[in-house]
Amino acid sequence: GVDSETAKEATLSEADLPRQKEAIKHHLKKISHYDKRIQVNKLFQRGFNGAAIISSFDSLEEEG
């Protein structure tokens, strides 16, 4: 029930999750002086996937 373009995009975004998480960690170092809400907005503006952003913040909370 899903068109092929949507399915392809979802598959690619999930496959790219580890790369996005690494890039997010890199960008978070640059924007660490902002509060979390602003950090999330800036990451969305950079085009990161919502799942990758949430997963990255979850990983950071688990680490520290």
Wavefront OBJ file of the C-alpha trace (Angstrom):
o trace
v 0.000 0.000 0.000
v 3.039 2.328 -0.129
v 4.348 3.819 -3.351
v 7.830 2.758 -4.396
v 9.400 6.212 -3.917
v 8.267 6.392 -0.281
v 9.470 2.846 0.398
v 12.847 3.579 -1.200
v 13.276 6.765 0.830
v 12.393 4.995 4.102
v 14.806 2.170 3.377
v 17.653 4.515 2.539
v 17.085 6.674 5.590
v 17.122 3.655 7.913
v 20.223 2.205 6.249
v 21.965 5.554 6.655
v 21.166 5.827 10.375
v 24.680 5.010 11.714
v 26.312 7.562 9.384
v 23.788 10.206 10.369
v 24.355 9.520 14.057
v 28.107 10.024 13.624
v 27.536 13.291 11.771
v 25.088 14.432 14.451
v 27.659 13.784 17.181
v 30.110 15.917 15.214
v 27.612 18.784 14.841
v 26.549 18.585 18.491
v 30.117 19.393 19.526
v 29.836 22.648 17.598
v 26.432 23.580 19.006
v 26.785 22.242 22.556
v 26.346 25.713 24.072
v 22.688 25.793 22.945
v 19.896 24.145 24.911
v 18.540 20.810 23.686
v 15.491 22.276 21.917
v 17.636 24.603 19.816
v 20.110 21.803 19.093
v 17.280 19.623 17.755
v 15.997 22.487 15.574
v 19.460 23.103 14.164
v 19.897 19.400 13.364
v 16.550 19.291 11.547
v 17.596 22.407 9.611
v 20.736 20.538 8.525
v 18.495 17.823 7.084
v 19.034 15.026 9.575
v 16.448 12.276 9.961
v 14.233 12.575 13.052
v 14.949 8.982 14.075
v 18.695 9.630 13.882
v 18.372 12.763 16.015
v 16.323 11.007 18.690
v 18.614 7.994 18.666
v 21.680 10.219 19.028
v 20.249 12.039 22.035
v 19.219 8.711 23.590
v 22.773 7.406 23.137
v 24.239 10.520 24.722
v 21.941 10.230 27.731
v 22.932 6.575 28.199
v 26.640 7.456 28.048
v 26.609 10.290 30.493
l 1 2 3 4 5 6 7 8 9 10 11 12 13 14 15 16 17 18 19 20 21 22 23 24 25 26 27 28 29 30 31 32 33 34 35 36 37 38 39 40 41 42 43 44 45 46 47 48 49 50 51 52 53 54 55 56 57 58 59 60 61 62 63 64
